């Protein structure tokens, strides 16, 4: 019993001392004909009776499938997430349609937290440190039809980059959602 306790303490110390490493396996994107894009999230409550028609509108571009629900309390959230393998033409169509049927596009979720072939609209599953507020002008930049897939995702990643500091009980503290970003002032007085 005592040996196992010592082993766990030593292991815990090593895990605490070693810096956390975020390893991201960049796998190549599968074509949308093989792996469909899933559009999931909430539409505003006032469109509840038109949900099936709206779901068809989201899938007009082809190679998509939907899982939409009516938000239970009026307007849905303005948070949108776009995976890194979603083609730009599908993303633009979904963003334009989402603006009509949700609370708009007011925040973008960083692509590190979402599946590569997924789009979330009106989603409430992400906390504030994992998203970034965007303006209407920035959303219009994303909706530019001249952007190819690479340019679209480069711009999306730029606009959804997380803040280094986030509010926490009236203070600005380092964003714990960014790997390696810790509050060093607690360790070094």
MIFI-443931 format. One record per residue (C-alpha): x, y, z; residue in one letter. Coordinates in pm, 1 decimal. Example, Ala and Ser with C-alpha at 12.3 -4.5 7.8 and 13.67 -1.06 7.14 Angstrom:
# residues 2
- 1230.0/-450.0/780.0/A
- 1367.0/-106.0/714.0/S
//
This chain:
# residues 189
- 0.0/0.0/0.0/X
- 278.4/238.4/95.7/X
- 472.4/156.8/-225.1/X
- 173.3/233.0/-445.8/X
- 115.6/560.8/-260.6/X
- 476.0/666.6/-323.2/X
- 447.7/569.5/-690.9/X
- 132.4/778.1/-729.5/X
- 290.3/1077.8/-553.8/X
- 602.5/1060.8/-773.1/X
- 390.2/1021.2/-1085.0/X
- 174.4/1315.7/-979.1/X
- 481.3/1534.4/-923.0/X
- 614.9/1449.1/-1268.7/X
- 281.6/1525.6/-1428.8/X
- 262.5/1856.5/-1243.6/X
- 618.0/1960.6/-1328.9/X
- 608.3/1869.0/-1696.6/X
- 462.8/2137.5/-1920.6/X
- 134.3/2041.6/-2083.8/X
- 174.8/1967.4/-2450.2/X
- -100.8/2002.7/-2704.9/X
- -49.9/1759.8/-2986.8/X
- -268.7/1810.3/-3283.9/X
- -265.9/1546.5/-3551.0/X
- -330.4/1732.0/-3872.9/X
- -500.1/1471.5/-4082.6/X
- -579.4/1550.8/-4443.5/X
- -937.5/1654.6/-4509.6/X
- -1163.0/1400.3/-4675.6/X
- -1364.3/1519.3/-4972.6/X
- -1723.6/1612.8/-4896.5/X
- -1856.0/1351.5/-5137.8/X
- -1708.0/1090.7/-4902.5/X
- -1766.7/1259.9/-4565.6/X
- -2067.5/1490.5/-4549.2/X
- -2068.4/1814.9/-4352.5/X
- -2297.2/1810.2/-4049.0/X
- -2486.9/2132.0/-3976.8/X
- -2611.3/2124.2/-3620.5/X
- -2758.0/2371.0/-3376.2/X
- -3053.4/2590.4/-3294.5/X
- -3282.3/2816.5/-3491.4/X
- -3492.1/3086.8/-3327.9/X
- -3814.1/2978.8/-3159.5/X
- -4035.5/3178.1/-3397.1/X
- -3929.2/2946.4/-3684.3/X
- -4023.0/2629.7/-3493.2/X
- -4306.3/2531.0/-3730.0/X
- -4086.0/2584.2/-4037.5/X
- -3797.3/2369.7/-3909.5/X
- -3816.8/2106.7/-4187.9/X
- -3825.5/2368.2/-4463.8/X
- -3531.5/2549.2/-4303.7/X
- -3336.1/2223.9/-4271.0/X
- -3381.2/2170.6/-4645.4/X
- -3258.7/2523.7/-4707.9/X
- -2940.4/2449.0/-4510.4/X
- -2876.2/2137.7/-4723.7/X
- -2935.6/2304.2/-5063.8/X
- -2562.7/2309.6/-5144.2/X
- -2544.6/1930.7/-5121.5/X
- -2307.7/1705.7/-4926.7/X
- -2455.1/1819.9/-4595.7/X
- -2685.3/1677.5/-4333.6/X
- -2864.9/1867.4/-4060.7/X
- -2970.7/1830.9/-3701.5/X
- -3161.7/2148.8/-3618.2/X
- -3376.2/2221.7/-3316.5/X
- -3583.5/2522.1/-3218.3/X
- -3427.8/2721.4/-2936.1/X
- -3665.2/2701.9/-2637.7/X
- -3637.4/3067.5/-2530.3/X
- -3687.8/3301.9/-2824.2/X
- -3381.3/3407.4/-3021.3/X
- -3100.7/3154.8/-3042.8/X
- -2738.6/3223.3/-2964.1/X
- -2519.9/3415.4/-3210.2/X
- -2228.1/3171.0/-3177.0/X
- -2110.8/2989.2/-3490.1/X
- -1842.9/2723.2/-3533.5/X
- -1697.3/2606.9/-3866.9/X
- -1468.6/2304.1/-3893.7/X
- -1137.7/2323.8/-4079.8/X
- -1243.6/2083.8/-4359.1/X
- -1570.7/2257.0/-4449.4/X
- -1551.8/2394.6/-4806.4/X
- -1586.4/2772.0/-4825.6/X
- -1894.9/2763.2/-5048.5/X
- -2082.6/2545.8/-4796.7/X
- -1966.3/2757.7/-4502.2/X
- -2078.2/3080.8/-4671.2/X
- -2419.8/2933.0/-4753.8/X
- -2469.4/2809.0/-4397.1/X
- -2353.6/3141.8/-4248.2/X
- -2591.1/3337.9/-4472.4/X
- -2880.9/3108.3/-4387.1/X
- -2792.4/3114.7/-4017.1/X
- -2808.6/3493.7/-4014.2/X
- -3172.4/3469.9/-4128.7/X
- -3288.7/3204.6/-3880.9/X
- -3075.7/3253.5/-3567.3/X
- -2954.8/3542.2/-3355.3/X
- -2705.2/3626.6/-3630.2/X
- -2330.5/3573.1/-3621.1/X
- -2171.0/3750.9/-3327.2/X
- -1901.0/3507.7/-3212.5/X
- -1681.1/3248.4/-3378.7/X
- -1546.1/2936.8/-3205.6/X
- -1183.7/2842.9/-3261.8/X
- -1138.7/2540.2/-3485.8/X
- -927.3/2352.6/-3229.0/X
- -1239.7/2260.2/-3031.8/X
- -1460.8/2128.6/-3310.5/X
- -1476.1/1837.2/-3553.9/X
- -1329.4/1911.8/-3893.3/X
- -1650.6/1834.4/-4090.2/X
- -1895.9/2011.5/-3857.8/X
- -2074.4/2347.0/-3849.5/X
- -2253.6/2464.2/-3535.7/X
- -2509.3/2745.8/-3557.5/X
- -2679.8/2915.2/-3265.3/X
- -2481.1/2681.7/-3044.7/X
- -2457.0/2718.2/-2668.0/X
- -2207.7/2441.4/-2594.4/X
- -1890.4/2654.3/-2594.9/X
- -1782.9/2879.4/-2310.8/X
- -1665.9/3236.7/-2365.4/X
- -1288.9/3169.6/-2352.3/X
- -1321.9/2938.8/-2655.2/X
- -1491.1/3198.2/-2875.7/X
- -1420.3/3543.9/-3011.5/X
- -1662.9/3829.6/-3082.5/X
- -1683.5/3946.8/-3444.8/X
- -1831.0/4253.7/-3607.2/X
- -2068.1/4266.7/-3903.1/X
- -1782.0/4388.4/-4123.6/X
- -1572.3/4086.1/-4025.5/X
- -1861.6/3849.6/-4100.1/X
- -1900.4/4018.5/-4440.1/X
- -1530.0/3948.7/-4504.6/X
- -1600.4/3578.7/-4442.8/X
- -1898.9/3591.0/-4678.7/X
- -1684.4/3723.9/-4964.7/X
- -1739.8/3480.8/-5257.7/X
- -1388.2/3550.1/-5393.6/X
- -1226.1/3358.7/-5105.3/X
- -1117.5/3003.6/-5182.7/X
- -1113.6/2732.7/-4914.0/X
- -762.4/2809.4/-4787.7/X
- -819.5/3186.5/-4773.5/X
- -1156.6/3138.8/-4601.8/X
- -1012.1/2919.1/-4326.9/X
- -707.1/3143.2/-4281.8/X
- -941.0/3440.0/-4228.1/X
- -1169.9/3234.3/-4001.4/X
- -873.2/3128.2/-3786.0/X
- -753.7/3488.7/-3767.4/X
- -1099.2/3612.8/-3661.2/X
- -1158.4/3330.5/-3410.2/X
- -818.8/3348.3/-3238.3/X
- -872.4/3332.3/-2863.7/X
- -801.1/3622.4/-2631.0/X
- -484.9/3581.1/-2421.7/X
- -660.2/3725.7/-2114.1/X
- -1018.8/3655.7/-2008.9/X
- -1236.3/3805.6/-1733.0/X
- -1250.6/3604.1/-1411.7/X
- -1424.0/3750.1/-1103.4/X
- -1340.6/4106.4/-1206.4/X
- -980.5/4030.0/-1298.5/X
- -812.1/3959.5/-1629.3/X
- -644.5/3618.5/-1608.3/X
- -464.7/3407.7/-1870.8/X
- -699.2/3203.4/-2088.3/X
- -676.9/2843.7/-1965.3/X
- -812.6/2720.2/-2299.8/X
- -483.0/2808.2/-2468.8/X
- -227.7/2528.3/-2417.3/X
- 66.9/2637.4/-2202.5/X
- -100.2/2964.9/-2102.9/X
- -91.9/2956.8/-1722.0/X
- -85.6/3214.5/-1451.9/X
- 283.9/3215.0/-1365.3/X
- 238.6/3487.3/-1103.8/X
- 92.2/3230.5/-866.1/X
- 411.6/3022.9/-877.2/X
- 662.2/3311.8/-867.9/X
- 581.5/3576.1/-606.3/X
//
